Protein backbone atom coordinates (compact mmCIF):
# COMPACT_ATOMS: atom_id res chain seq x y z
CA UNK A 1 0.00 0.00 0.00
CA UNK A 2 1.29 3.44 -0.90
CA UNK A 3 0.54 6.68 0.90
CA UNK A 4 1.44 10.28 0.35
CA UNK A 5 3.97 11.90 2.68
CA UNK A 6 1.48 14.48 3.94
CA UNK A 7 -1.04 11.92 5.23
CA UNK A 8 -1.52 11.52 8.97
CA UNK A 9 -0.79 7.79 8.70
CA UNK A 10 2.58 8.47 7.06
CA UNK A 11 3.55 10.98 9.75
CA UNK A 12 2.51 8.58 12.51
CA UNK A 13 4.43 5.61 11.06
CA UNK A 14 7.60 7.60 10.37
CA UNK A 15 7.56 9.13 13.87
CA UNK A 16 7.09 5.66 15.38
CA UNK A 17 10.12 4.37 13.44
CA UNK A 18 12.18 7.35 14.62
CA UNK A 19 11.15 6.97 18.28
CA UNK A 20 11.87 3.22 18.24
CA UNK A 21 15.33 3.73 16.72
CA UNK A 22 16.12 6.50 19.23
CA UNK A 23 14.86 4.47 22.21
CA UNK A 24 17.10 1.54 21.17
CA UNK A 25 20.19 3.76 20.85
CA UNK A 26 20.47 3.76 17.05
CA UNK A 27 19.91 7.52 16.84
CA UNK A 28 21.96 9.77 19.08
CA UNK A 29 23.51 13.22 19.23
CA UNK A 30 27.18 13.45 18.35
CA UNK A 31 29.74 15.91 17.07
CA UNK A 32 31.65 15.16 13.89
CA UNK A 33 34.35 17.04 12.08
CA UNK A 34 33.87 17.83 8.41
CA UNK A 35 36.42 18.86 5.81
CA UNK A 36 36.07 22.54 4.89
CA UNK A 37 37.22 24.22 1.67
CA UNK A 38 38.20 27.85 2.33
CA UNK A 39 38.31 28.55 -1.42
CA UNK A 40 34.70 27.42 -1.96
CA UNK A 41 33.68 28.51 1.58
CA UNK A 42 31.72 25.32 2.23
CA UNK A 43 31.92 21.97 3.96
CA UNK A 44 32.76 19.11 1.65
CA UNK A 45 31.22 15.66 1.34
CA UNK A 46 33.78 12.94 2.10
CA UNK A 47 33.66 11.88 -1.55
CA UNK A 48 35.15 15.24 -2.61
CA UNK A 49 38.26 14.82 -0.46
CA UNK A 50 41.15 13.16 -2.30
CA UNK A 51 44.49 11.89 -1.06
CA UNK A 52 46.68 8.82 -0.69
CA UNK A 53 45.10 5.62 0.64
CA UNK A 54 46.67 4.61 3.97
CA UNK A 55 45.99 0.95 3.11
CA UNK A 56 47.27 0.44 -0.47
CA UNK A 57 49.17 3.78 -0.74
CA UNK A 58 47.65 4.68 -4.13
CA UNK A 59 47.18 8.37 -4.91
CA UNK A 60 43.69 9.61 -5.77
CA UNK A 61 41.76 7.78 -3.05
CA UNK A 62 38.48 9.45 -2.15
CA UNK A 63 37.63 10.43 1.41
CA UNK A 64 34.90 7.84 1.81
CA UNK A 65 36.50 4.85 0.08
CA UNK A 66 39.60 3.90 -1.88
CA UNK A 67 38.47 2.98 -5.39
CA UNK A 68 41.65 0.92 -5.86
CA UNK A 69 41.51 -1.47 -2.85
CA UNK A 70 37.89 -0.90 -1.77
CA UNK A 71 38.75 -0.01 1.84
CA UNK A 72 36.26 2.37 3.52
CA UNK A 73 38.02 5.55 4.64
CA UNK A 74 37.40 8.50 6.93
CA UNK A 75 39.03 11.76 5.78
CA UNK A 76 39.33 13.07 9.35
CA UNK A 77 41.37 10.14 10.66
C-alpha positions, 0 to 999 in steps of 0.5 A: 500500500502506498501513501502520500507523505502528507497523510496523517498515517505516514507521519505517525508511522515515520515518527514511530520508526524514529522513536523506536530507533532512538529508544534503542540507541540507534539515533543519538547526538554526536559531534563530527568534524567535516572537511572545509574548503576555504576557497569554496567557503563550504563543507565538503562531502567525504567523496570530494576529499582526495588523497593517498590511501593509507591501506594500499598507498595509491594516490587519488583515493576518495575520502569515503573509500579507496576505489583501488583497494575498496577499503572504507576511509574516513578523511578526518582520521 
